[in-house]
Amino acid sequence: MSRFPAVRLRRLRANERSRRMVRETRVPPSSLILPVFVDPTVRRPQGLPALPALTRHPPEALLPLARRAERAGLGGLLLFGRPRRKDPEGTGAWDEAGAVPRALRSLRSRTRLLLVADVCLCAYTTDGHCGYWKEGEVENDRSLVGLARAAVTYARAGADWLAPSAMLDGQVRAVREALDLAGYAGRAILAYSAKSASAFYDPFRDVEDSSPRQGDRRGYQMDYGNPREALREMALDMEEGADLVMVKPGLPQLDLLARARERFPLPLAVYQVSGEYAMMKDAAVAGHLDESRAVPEVLTAFRRAGADVILSYYALEAVEQGWI
Ligand code: PBG
């Protein structure tokens, strides 16, 4: 009784009633985090040419978006800021009056969404690197001080999770120690661990004006050809105190997600980055792709590969449109 014609796998595909019942992988809205851009120089929400259908927000104007996200049942928001003025040390990254701390303070008591703050220097430094750029490379250990200060500033302003994304050696430990010392031992670290030097970040850099002025990020972001190194990065970040680790970008690195899922017990996150979003959005606008079918297919692939948490610019649209 184990072969055709007794076995017909199509029986359970016969109609939506059956298919719904036996679906193995779902995308709960509560597993989604929407990345959000806050900008101290704009007075009202402003469209982003590099990321069609998305906006940048004044720091104190996020409440309407947060309410929509709550209504949709999303898990949280990931905040990205930029300074009024960039400087060599990226001091804007830990300015209490900066965009991200202001946004966090304005939201914290008004929402039950999880608030995550990206911790990096690239949007704040004149050189556009994720740490301090000197003679053609990033000064690793000195840059950790800036990252740690930024993390503590965001924790104080109300961030639940701090997400160091600079790919500097020791960044998780530096952030963990600084948080503990400052009295924030209870705040979690979402480590951008397997973050490759990817072409898919370009729309984001356009929005943040954070492209390196000289050189590129391959001296600190990973070579996307190195899966074993990616597993080492994740293991090391766990030892340094990461509570969750992330694979980024998503679709080009589904294998890393699946391998990490088998190997590690902690929660895994995946970031469907700006270029992945733009690729689908532009194809949809051009009429080459039906988003209502393509977006759930990709989000489901992330879950199937092992992601607990999905960071996606599609998070809100996918739920509001009923795509997932
Ligand atoms: C900051 C950071 C970047 C992204 C997330 N955090 C840019 C980069 O590494 O250049 C990319 C996110 C995206 O493309 O959506 N280092």
Residues whose N, C-alpha, C, O or C-beta is under 5 A from the ligand:
A	BS01	PBG	C120 C122 C130 S165 F200 Y201 F204 V273 S274 G275
